[in-house]
Amino acid sequence: MSRYRRTHNKGTSYFFTVVTYRRQQILCDLQIRTALRQAIKTVREKYPFKIEAWVLLPDHLHCIWTLPPDDVNYSFRWGMIKRLVSRACAKDYKRHDWINASKRKYRESTIWQRRYWEHQIRNEQDFARHVDYIHYNPVKHGICNRVMDWPYSTFHREVARGIYTEDWAGDKTKPVGGDFGE
């Protein structure tokens, strides 16, 4: 049996990576996005947390949450979110041929990978580095050439707040160092 050491400091910010089961390219589908948005809203009503940054890619998501000062239970929140999305989308996304004995035993869906990765944010520099990583991720994975072109990200919220400029991180299709062809 695996034993995971998770940090549990109240009121802290955490970076998360959550992945689909078998890296299915489904998270940007309208039905999944809608269910995810509703699940987050439902969970936050009873178990608040602040979304500092978020990016949704076809097969995984990254985000940073800050928990309330008296709370540490992010794993419960993730469990509820994943469960609510799985239930809302079961009709169209449940793969009966992928349900094995382990999935049956733990009552798992075929939407989400069992675990997720978390990292406790240590300081302001660590926070800024992870926010940049989150927003640049669609470019890193070759989904788009400019951060501003990816719609499923808090990058646009941060541009509106003046934290980033629309051209932050440049354009992957343009050579670095200028045009020396003239």
N, C-alpha and C positions, 0 to 999 in steps of 0.2 A: 504494500500500500504506500502510495506517495505521501510525503509530508512536505507541505509548502510552508515556508516562512513568509508571512505577510506582515507588513508594517501596519500598525494600528495606532496612529496618533490623532487625537481628536482635533477637528477644525483644520485639517491639513489639506493641501492640494495634491491630487494624484493624476498621473498620466496613465491612460489605459489604451490597450490595443485589444480589440474584440474581433474575432475572425469567424467567417461562416464555415459550416461543416463542409469538408472536402473542397474548400475554397470556391464554393459556388458563386457565380457572378450575379447575385440577386439583390444586394442591398440598395441599389439605386432604382429598382423597380418601384413604380408608384405605390403599389399595395404595401410593400415592405416599408417604404419611407413613411407612408401615412400611419401604419401600425406602430412604427418606431416612435414617431412624433407623439402619438397619442399615449403610448406606454410611458414615455418619459414624463409627459404632462401628468398622467395619473399617479406615477410614483412620486414625483416632486410635490404634489399636493399634500401627501401624507408624510413623506420623508424628504424634506428639502435638500437641495444641493445647488450650487451655482455652476453653470457651464461656462468655463473660461475660454475654451477653444474646442472646435469640433471639425472633423472632416469625415465624410462618408464616401467610401470608394466601393466599387462593385463587390469585392469579396472581404473587406474588412473596414473597420473604422478606428480612428484615433480620437481621443478627447482628453481634456483636463477638466476635472471637477474639483471644486472646493466644498468641503463638508462643513456643516455648522460647527461652532466652537465646542459643543457638547456631544458630538457624534463622530463615530468612526466606522460605521457599518456600510461601507460601499459594496461589499459582496452581496448583502441582502438586496440592495437596490438593483445591482446587475441581474441577480437571479429573477427578481420580479419583472424587470424590463424584458429580459429574454423570454420569460414564460408568457407574458402578455402578447408579445409579437408572435411567438410560436402559435398561440391559440388563435389569434386573429387571422393568421395566414395559413393555418393548417390545411384548409380545404384545397388550396392551390399549390402549396409548397411541401407538404408532407410526402416523403418518399418511402413508401412501405418496404421497398426492396433494400433500403439502407438501414432498416431497423434490425439491429442484432440483439443478442441477449443482454449486453451491457446497456444499450440504449433503452431497452424495455425495463430493465431493473431500475435504472435511475430516472425513468419516465422522461427521457430527453427527446427533443425534436430532431429533425434533420435539417434545421436551418442554421443552428449555431454550433460551433466547436465547443467542447465541454468547458474548457478553461479560458482564461484571458490573462493578459500580462498587465501588471501594474507597477508603477514606479512612484515612490513618494518624492514630490518636488522638494529639493533641499534649500533653495534660495532663489533670489530674483533672477540671477543669471541662468540657473537651471530652468526656471519657469520660462524665461524669454526664449531659450534655446528650444524647448519643447513646443512652444507655441509656433515658432518659425518652422520647425519640423512638420508639425501638423498641417500648416497651411501650404507648405511646399510639396507635400506628399503626392498629390495628383501629377505634378510635373515629374517628380522622381520616378513614378511608375509609368511614365509615358502616356498618360491618359489625356493630357493637354500640354500645350507649349508655354502657357502663361498661367500663373496662379489665379489671376482674375477671371480666366475662362471656365473655371470649375465651379458649378453652381452649388454644390452640396458641402459648403464650408462656412465657418464663421468669419472667414477672411473678409467677406463683403460687409459684415457688421463692423469689423474693425476699421475698414476703409471709411465707412460712414462716420465713425467716431474719431477719425483723424490719426489712428495708430499706425496704419500703413498707407502708402500711396497705391493707386491702382496698378502702377507698373513695378511694384516691389518684386524683386528677384528677377526682373528682366524677362526676356523672351528666349526660350531655349533654341529657337530656330535661327537666331541671329548670332553671328560669330562674336566671340569676346575679343576685345582689343581693337576694334574699329575696322574700317574697310581700307585695305592697303592696295586695292586693285586699281586705283586711279593713277 
